[in-house]
Amino acid sequence: MKKTTRVLSALIPATLLLTAACGSDEPQTPVNPQPGPGASGTVAPAGTSVIYQANPRMFASQKCLEALRAELPRIASMGCDVLWIMPVNDPGQDKSVGSPYCIRDFKKVNPRYGDMDDMKALVAEAHSLGMKVILDWVANHTAWDHPWIKSNPERYAKDAAGNIKQASTWTDVAQLDYSQSSTAEAMKDAMLFWVETAGIDGFRCDYAEGVPHGFWQDAIREVRRVRPDALMLAETSRTDFYADGFDMVYDWNYAPAMSKTFTGGTPASLFDKAAESLTKVPEGKQILRYAFNHDVAAENPVDTWFGSPQGTVAAYTLTAMLGGVPMIYSSMDAEGVRGKQSFFDYRPLSFSDDLTAKYKAVNEAYRATADLRGGKLATYADKDVACFTRTAGDHTLLVMVNTTGGEATMRTPITLSGDMMTDLLDGAEVRLPASVTLPAYGYIIYKK
């Protein structure tokens, strides 16, 4: 985008108002500067991947994979380079509550979604757009009408009376037993089927903690024998799963902490939790963060999770720029989403061009600052505005996000006041004044 010089007295952008007022009385010096690059100012670039979690049931009531495929160009245009598809497998009916995580056949596509040819076409289209595809994988349990219940009952955990046990608190699924070698072999065979037949690029592994480390180690080794660059995401916050070969685990506490920040809490608490999580990530590994995912959306009204629907984009902006791998869940990019969103339902959504453009702009800024996001972090105290900088050498990234539904003013970091910076959301050159006033849920991403 062509850069312009912004004349502050003549132009008031839609996303913010820059003023020369005194603003907040909060300090302009960092509250908790974090260690960063050495004297040379060089840093290892941060990650640039963006995950899109797709629930096929939100794209159509029938032929869901075909409908999802039609949306792939828009999804890719937002800067998403990893497509996580929630379970596509044929679901069980016995004791079913409608969950896609209740699987009757690990090698068959849910007929309402389409068939294997539809899956292959979707994967091929995603690859043509530069996206990897990871499939949601349920290794802990099966549906009660899975053929193994009758053909291979030894693969299931039993109670004292010899009856097959349900998995955890979920009455609709039966618990697998990995002390039986045939269980692990059958599950690895099913995982490899999707890599070899559909061409997928890895797995998001549901309830990873329910399955032994030894299985994950063997399964990941087998998957990478076929797909050396396979991406493996574990649904756990436990860092010992990195050693199994997983590339990424969850930051479980991030989304609730973010919600609290936007509904009466303070950014300082979020910064502390986010920094603590990042210290536990080994070199070469990543941590997943999101404003909300399918579980959060099913348990909480998404339109008030961040104060109002407008708060979701602001929360995502902070998520993308603060560290870790950000994720957009299908429904975050749709208009008119209200209340709790059960992921069991078939509920086609109206996806928004306006929201798509906003996420695209944020993700472009995210990618353009990989070198800086690995730099020295400094956060600044304010009750309403989440403000932080990242510095590497002579370059600085400044992020400010208003976490409230009202206008908020904050003094700029004293070391940046008066400096010329580039607005990464529109390419304009801005001279930073003594304070910044942001509209409700407004945000800026500036680079010097």
Order of alpha helices (4+ residues) and beta strands (2+ residues): beta-beta-alpha-beta-beta-beta-alpha-beta-beta-alpha-beta-beta-alpha-beta-alpha-beta-beta-alpha-alpha-beta-alpha-alpha-beta-alpha-alpha-beta-beta-beta-beta-beta-beta-beta-beta
